[in-house]
């Protein structure tokens, strides 16, 4: 019988959590042993999943020739993003050429059959929709565990969702040999960072934390989302500063929404919209 957990180090955990970053600049010419990569995948293996179905496989690409082929798949994916998702602050995937490995997280949607299924006609669609969420959240937990494992091993990574696009998934399926009905929901390029890893923007704890009930004063109204989309997204995504109020151009960038992004109450009047 397992003994109750005791003496675990919260600060050590939070150090790994805070240091996890999506990095897109790796050192050239570095290598890493498969023992390190196995430890990272072991972290993913221990992620929680709906019905303990574990609807994932991890394809670790560390052979230089195959890495180059995967790299070319994502270079094409990046160009499609630029051409067909205009307005998104797309990032060229050229940095993937300097990875020590690329981990492709492959999801198997057949395992959704293990989740609750509606047996009353009026609930069939409701449970089917929720099963999709359970499946994706399970895969997200595995990807997050991988990222924490990467950080704990002194490496860094990014989280690419582009492999889940149908065209990219088809290319990866043909290249890596997994059945085309499986899905490359997440791809994790792994490498050594070119520079020290800093923190990225996070909402204040007091803004995201609710005690016992949802607090409408913390609701982010549609106008705030629109402002983020139109004015802040590229800066919030890529600047190496945790708190927006510490940006050198805070007043200029946040404008009338400064308090909404930096204080505990983005919506002081408590008015809700959709």
N, C-alpha and C positions, 0 to 999 in steps of 0.2 A: 504494500500500500504506500502510495506516495505521501511524503510528509508535506504539510502546508509550506508554501513559499515564505521565506523569511530572509531578511537581510539583502534583498535585491537593491541595486543602486539606481535610484531614480535619476540622479544627476548624470550618471554615465549614459543611461538611456537617452535622456534629453540632449546630451552632447551629440550623440549620433543623429538623433532626429533633426536637430537644428543644423547640423553640418551637411545633411543630405541636400543636394542641390542639383538642378538640371544644368549641366555644364556642356558647353559646345566648343571647347578649345582644349585639345589633348596634346600631350607631349609626343613627339615623333620618336619612333624607334624603340619604344618600350615593349617589354614582354612580361607575361605573368604565367605562373605554373597552373596546371589543371587542378592542383590541390586547392588553390585559392578560388578558382571558378566553381569547384564542387561545393565549397563552403558557402558561397553566395547562393547557389541553387538550393542548398539545404535550407537556407532561410526561406526561400519561396515555397519549398515543400511543406513547411509548417504553418502556412497561412490558413485561416479559417475559411470554410466554404459551406454553402447551403447543403443540408443533408449529408455533410462530410463527403460530398460527391467528388471533390478535387478535380474539377473539369479542365485540367491544364496539363500541358507538357512544356518542357523548356528545351529549346534547341540552342545549344551553345556553339557558336561559330568562331573558332579560333585559328583555323588553317588559313594562311594568307591568301591563297587563291580563292577560297570560298568567301572570305571577308570582302575581297574585291568585287565579287559578283553581287553580294548583298548590298554593298555600297552603291553599285550602279543601279540597282533596283530603287534605292531611296533617292538617288540623284534624279531619276525620272519622276518619282513621286513628288519631290520638291518642286520640280518644274511644273507639274500639273497643278499643284497648289497655287503657284504664282499665276498660272494662266486661267484657272477656273474657279478660284476662290479669292477673287480680287478684293483687296482691302484688308485681308488678314496679314499681320506682320510676319510673313513667311521667312523661314530661316533655310538657307541653302545647307544641304547635308554634307558638304565637303569635309567637315571635321571628322566624319565617320572613317575617313581614310587612316586616321591615326589611332584607332581603337586597339586595345589588346584583345578584345573579344566583343561579339555582338550576341546578346541573348534574345531570342525570339520566343515570346510567350504565346503559345498556341492554345486556344480555347476550343472545347468540343461541345457544341450546343445540344447534342443528343442527351447530355446529362440533365438538361432541364426537365426531363421526364421524371426525375427523382424528387422534384419539388412539388408542393401541393397543387393538385389539378382540380379544377372546378367540375363538379358532378351535377350541379343544378344549372340548367341552361342560362339563367340570368347571371351566373357567376363565372362561366367559362372564360369569357374575355378578360374579366378582372384578374383571375388567377394567372392566365397566360401572360398578361402584361407584367404582373408582379414577378413571375418566374424569370422574365428577361432581366429584370433588375437584380434578382438574386444571383443570376449567372454572371452578370457584368461586375457586380460588387465583389463576388468571390474572386474573379480574375484580378480586379483592382487590388484586393488584399494581397494576392500573391506578388503582383508587380511591386507594391509598396515594400513588402518584405525583402524582395530582391534588392531594391534600391537601398534599404537600410543595411543589408548585408554588404553591398558594394562599398558603402561609406565606412562600415566597421573594418573593412579590409584595407583601408587607406587609399581607395580608388574613388572615382567619381563617375557619374553617368548622366544620361538624359532619359526622358520617357517619351517615346515616339508612338503616337496613336495612329499614324498614317498607314501602318501595315494592315489595319482593320478595314481600310477602304477596299472595295471589291477588286479594283484593278490591281492594286499593290498586293493584296492577298493572293490573287491568282498568280502573279509573278513569283512571289515567295513560295507558294505551293509547288509550282513547277520546278523551281530551283532547289528547294530543300527536301522535296519528296513527300510532304505530308498530304493527306487526302484533301481535295479542294473544298469539302464541306466543313472542314475545320477552319478556324479564324485566327489570324495573327493579330490578336487584340492589342498587344503591346510589344514594342521592341526596345531593348535596353542596350545602347552602345556603352561600352565600359572602357575607361582609360585613366591615365594619370593626368590631373589638371595642369595646364600650363602655368597657372598662378594660384595663389591661395584662394580657397573657396570662401566667399562672403555670404551674408544672409540676403534674402530677398524679402520684398514687401509682404507683411502679414497684417491682417486686420487686428485691432487691439483685442486682447482677451475679454475685456469688459463688454465689448461690442458683440461678441459671438456667444457669450455665456448667458444662458437663461436658467433661472431657478424655479422649478416646479410648474411654470407655465410660460408660454411665449410672451415676450414683452414687445408690444407693438412699437414702442419708441426705438427699437433696434431694427425695425423693418427697413430694408433698403428700397426706396420707391423707384418706380420705373425711370423717372427723370435722372436719378443718380446712376442707374445702370447705363442709360443712354450717354451720359456725360463720360463715364468710364470708357465706354466703347469708342466714342468719338475723340476723346482727348487724352486718356491716361493709359490705355491698354499697353502700347509698346513700352512705356516707361515702367509700369508696374511689373511687366513680364521680365524685364532684362536689367533693371538697375540693381546694384549690389547694396541696397540699404533696406533694412527691415521696416523702418517707420517713415511714412511719407512726410511727416513734419520735419524730418531731418534732411530732406532733399534741399539742395542749394536754391532751387527755384520753386519751392513749395507754393508760395502765394500765386505765382504766375500759372503754374500747372493746375492747381486745385481750384483756384478762383473761388466762386461762391460756395463750393462744395467742400471746402477745407475741413470744417467741423464734422461733416458727415463721414469723411474718410479717416479722421484722426481721433475722434472722441468716442465715448461709450454710447452715445445716442445719436445715430444718424438721422433719426426721424422724431424730433422732440415732440411734435404734436400728436404722434401716435396714429396718424391717418394712414389707412391701408388702401392700396390700389393694386391693380393686376397688370 
